[in-house]
């Protein structure tokens, strides 16, 4: 009878799968390092700007009450406006700034 099994052994298959998995992990590690250094060189500073404008208006009214007594009515109007803004500044390390720093250290 003729055998239908291939001539390759299962160890060859295991070695190929392990090498391919190692290459994938190595690629992911290299990509993570690249991303980390990109984030490190470019920093963003966000600032919240809040402007609060508050006005109070008071009004006093004296009115004659029942039985001839005077009643004092005080009304206060409170007007508050809040403006919010977000300011984002990117700070990237430039090669010009690094060159100037290097030149000042060498002198």
Backbone as CSV, one residue per row, in Angstrom:
resi,resn,N_x,N_y,N_z,CA_x,CA_y,CA_z,C_x,C_y,C_z
1,UNK,0.824,-1.180,0.000,0.000,0.000,0.000,0.873,1.250,0.000
2,UNK,0.373,2.258,-0.658,1.108,3.509,-0.750,0.701,4.420,0.402
3,UNK,1.642,5.085,0.954,1.401,5.989,2.072,1.015,7.376,1.533
4,UNK,-0.037,7.991,2.148,-0.481,9.324,1.717,0.061,10.428,2.608
5,UNK,0.890,10.085,3.588,1.462,11.091,4.486,2.618,11.813,3.809
6,UNK,2.745,13.122,4.054,3.891,13.837,3.480,5.178,13.413,4.161
7,UNK,6.283,13.701,3.520,7.591,13.292,4.048,8.076,14.206,5.171
8,UNK,7.482,15.417,5.347,7.950,16.335,6.387,7.467,15.877,7.753
9,UNK,8.277,16.108,8.745,7.934,15.709,10.106,7.206,16.845,10.812
10,UNK,6.488,16.568,11.895,5.769,17.625,12.609,6.707,18.640,13.265
11,UNK,7.953,18.307,13.510,8.860,19.261,14.135,9.160,20.442,13.211
12,UNK,9.206,20.192,11.911,9.452,21.267,10.961,8.291,22.272,11.009
13,UNK,7.073,21.767,11.109,5.897,22.626,11.187,5.940,23.478,12.461
14,UNK,6.318,22.880,13.583,6.405,23.604,14.847,7.465,24.694,14.760
15,UNK,8.606,24.412,14.181,9.686,25.392,14.055,9.239,26.571,13.186
16,UNK,8.557,26.305,12.094,8.095,27.379,11.212,7.063,28.262,11.918
17,UNK,6.124,27.672,12.646,5.095,28.446,13.352,5.722,29.289,14.458
18,UNK,6.667,28.728,15.209,7.325,29.465,16.289,8.145,30.624,15.722
19,UNK,8.834,30.432,14.629,9.610,31.521,14.016,8.690,32.632,13.501
20,UNK,7.599,32.271,12.873,6.658,33.278,12.374,6.057,34.063,13.536
21,UNK,5.694,33.400,14.623,5.159,34.080,15.801,6.186,35.011,16.424
22,UNK,7.428,34.595,16.463,8.495,35.443,16.989,8.691,36.694,16.155
23,UNK,8.626,36.550,14.840,8.747,37.720,13.966,7.592,38.694,14.163
24,UNK,6.386,38.177,14.355,5.230,39.042,14.596,5.406,39.788,15.912
25,UNK,5.843,39.117,16.962,6.064,39.776,18.250,7.173,40.816,18.160
26,UNK,8.217,40.520,17.420,9.309,41.473,17.232,8.815,42.720,16.503
27,UNK,7.985,42.556,15.483,7.419,43.682,14.760,6.546,44.525,15.685
28,UNK,5.714,43.907,16.513,4.856,44.648,17.438,5.680,45.429,18.461
29,UNK,6.750,44.828,18.944,7.631,45.505,19.898,8.297,46.724,19.253
30,UNK,8.758,46.572,18.011,9.384,47.692,17.306,8.379,48.819,17.069
31,UNK,7.152,48.483,16.719,6.110,49.492,16.508,5.779,50.212,17.813
32,UNK,5.741,49.476,18.933,5.465,50.106,20.232,6.580,51.087,20.602
33,UNK,7.824,50.723,20.368,8.937,51.635,20.647,8.870,52.879,19.764
34,UNK,8.557,52.696,18.488,8.441,53.828,17.576,7.345,54.781,18.043
35,UNK,6.197,54.246,18.428,5.091,55.085,18.895,5.458,55.817,20.175
36,UNK,6.145,55.141,21.088,6.548,55.750,22.348,7.464,56.943,22.114
37,UNK,8.447,56.805,21.223,9.369,57.900,20.974,8.705,59.036,20.208
38,UNK,7.719,58.746,19.379,6.981,59.811,18.694,6.193,60.639,19.710
39,UNK,5.529,59.985,20.652,4.758,60.692,21.678,5.688,61.489,22.584
40,UNK,6.860,60.975,22.846,7.799,61.635,23.738,8.328,62.924,23.115
41,UNK,8.525,62.939,21.809,9.054,64.121,21.139,7.999,65.195,20.939
42,UNK,6.749,64.815,20.849,5.675,65.785,20.616,4.769,65.811,21.835
43,UNK,4.806,66.914,22.543,3.991,67.038,23.749,2.957,68.120,23.531
44,UNK,1.777,67.902,24.066,0.694,68.854,23.926,0.287,69.341,25.305
45,UNK,0.151,70.648,25.428,-0.289,71.226,26.686,-1.653,71.857,26.455
46,UNK,-2.638,71.402,27.213,-3.979,71.942,27.088,-4.283,72.818,28.297
47,UNK,-4.865,73.955,28.027,-5.200,74.902,29.078,-6.675,75.230,28.965
48,UNK,-7.377,75.130,30.061,-8.781,75.526,30.093,-8.854,76.989,30.510
49,UNK,-9.513,77.780,29.688,-9.692,79.200,29.985,-11.153,79.399,30.349
50,UNK,-11.392,79.825,31.564,-12.749,80.036,32.051,-12.893,81.498,32.440
51,UNK,-13.874,82.151,31.860,-14.159,83.553,32.155,-15.558,83.621,32.752
52,UNK,-15.645,84.117,33.967,-16.933,84.221,34.661,-17.254,85.698,34.831
53,UNK,-18.425,86.088,34.360,-18.888,87.467,34.457,-20.186,87.459,35.261
54,UNK,-20.151,88.078,36.422,-21.307,88.032,37.332,-21.756,89.451,37.666
55,UNK,-23.052,89.681,37.496,-23.640,90.981,37.829,-24.829,90.753,38.751
56,UNK,-24.907,91.576,39.806,-26.057,91.526,40.708,-26.714,92.893,40.711
57,UNK,-28.016,92.868,40.561,-28.784,94.108,40.595,-29.790,94.009,41.730
58,UNK,-29.787,94.989,42.582,-30.733,95.010,43.704,-31.718,96.157,43.545
59,UNK,-32.942,95.888,43.929,-33.978,96.913,43.819,-34.821,96.869,45.089
60,UNK,-34.977,98.021,45.694,-35.758,98.112,46.938,-36.991,98.983,46.671
61,UNK,-38.115,98.451,47.021,-39.373,99.167,46.811,-40.134,99.223,48.132
62,UNK,-40.548,100.424,48.497,-41.348,100.593,49.718,-42.795,100.836,49.280
63,UNK,-43.670,99.960,49.723,-45.089,100.077,49.356,-45.935,100.125,50.627
64,UNK,-47.022,100.838,50.535,-47.899,100.844,51.719,-48.616,99.497,51.829
65,UNK,-48.535,98.931,53.003,-49.152,97.635,53.223,-50.562,97.788,53.763
66,UNK,-51.165,96.692,54.134,-52.508,96.756,54.698,-52.477,97.442,56.066
67,UNK,-53.504,98.093,56.403,-53.683,98.779,57.680,-52.694,99.923,57.870
68,UNK,-52.188,100.512,56.758,-51.352,101.702,56.840,-49.884,101.435,57.139
69,UNK,-49.484,100.227,57.295,-48.073,99.927,57.555,-47.305,99.938,56.224
70,UNK,-46.020,100.239,56.321,-45.186,100.224,55.116,-44.502,98.863,55.000
71,UNK,-44.482,98.325,53.769,-43.812,97.043,53.497,-42.628,97.318,52.570
72,UNK,-41.499,96.694,52.870,-40.293,96.858,52.062,-40.110,95.579,51.240
73,UNK,-40.025,95.750,49.932,-39.806,94.617,49.021,-38.429,94.782,48.407
74,UNK,-37.598,93.774,48.598,-36.242,93.794,48.038,-36.165,92.687,46.995
75,UNK,-35.796,93.048,45.791,-35.610,92.038,44.742,-34.164,92.104,44.245
76,UNK,-33.568,90.940,44.084,-32.178,90.841,43.635,-32.157,90.010,42.362
77,UNK,-31.552,90.569,41.315,-31.379,89.834,40.063,-29.911,89.450,39.947
78,UNK,-29.667,88.184,39.731,-28.304,87.681,39.602,-28.098,87.245,38.159
79,UNK,-27.123,87.839,37.486,-26.842,87.553,36.089,-25.421,86.999,35.998
80,UNK,-25.291,85.718,35.616,-23.989,85.059,35.552,-23.768,84.539,34.139
81,UNK,-22.623,84.886,33.553,-22.223,84.371,32.245,-20.899,83.635,32.421
82,UNK,-20.837,82.397,31.920,-19.620,81.606,31.998,-19.182,81.273,30.577
83,UNK,-17.971,81.667,30.236,-17.386,81.357,28.932,-16.221,80.408,29.151
84,UNK,-16.255,79.280,28.424,-15.172,78.301,28.536,-14.511,78.139,27.177
85,UNK,-13.201,78.032,27.200,-12.437,77.806,25.979,-11.282,76.872,26.311
86,UNK,-10.895,76.080,25.346,-9.778,75.164,25.532,-8.675,75.557,24.561
87,UNK,-7.509,75.778,25.111,-6.366,76.188,24.306,-5.363,75.044,24.296
88,UNK,-4.927,74.661,23.109,-3.996,73.551,22.973,-2.716,74.053,22.307
89,UNK,-1.594,73.782,22.952,-0.300,74.173,22.413,0.549,72.930,22.247
90,UNK,1.125,72.781,21.064,1.999,71.632,20.823,3.440,72.076,20.997
91,UNK,4.165,71.298,21.748,5.579,71.554,21.962,6.331,70.384,21.350
92,UNK,6.957,70.617,20.225,7.734,69.573,19.571,9.205,69.957,19.641
93,UNK,10.024,68.972,19.871,11.462,69.235,19.889,11.917,69.418,18.451
94,UNK,12.488,70.553,18.180,12.960,70.801,16.826,14.460,70.539,16.755
95,UNK,14.908,70.210,15.573,16.334,69.954,15.401,17.127,71.250,15.543
96,UNK,16.504,72.399,15.224,17.172,73.685,15.376,17.454,73.990,16.847
97,UNK,16.473,73.731,17.719,16.670,73.974,19.147,17.732,73.044,19.713
98,UNK,17.731,71.799,19.255,18.747,70.865,19.730,20.127,71.269,19.229
99,UNK,20.208,71.791,17.997,21.494,72.231,17.449,22.013,73.436,18.230
100,UNK,21.137,74.376,18.568,21.557,75.531,19.359,22.032,75.106,20.731
101,UNK,21.346,74.142,21.342,21.760,73.645,22.645,23.125,72.969,22.559
102,UNK,23.350,72.208,21.479,24.617,71.518,21.282,25.741,72.525,21.055
103,UNK,25.489,73.583,20.281,26.502,74.596,20.014,26.859,75.374,21.268
104,UNK,25.884,75.667,22.123,26.176,76.420,23.339,26.970,75.583,24.336
105,UNK,26.807,74.262,24.313,27.572,73.407,25.229,29.012,73.230,24.748
106,UNK,29.245,73.301,23.442,30.585,73.063,22.926,31.492,74.288,23.063
107,UNK,30.937,75.464,23.319,31.755,76.669,23.429,32.371,76.817,24.793
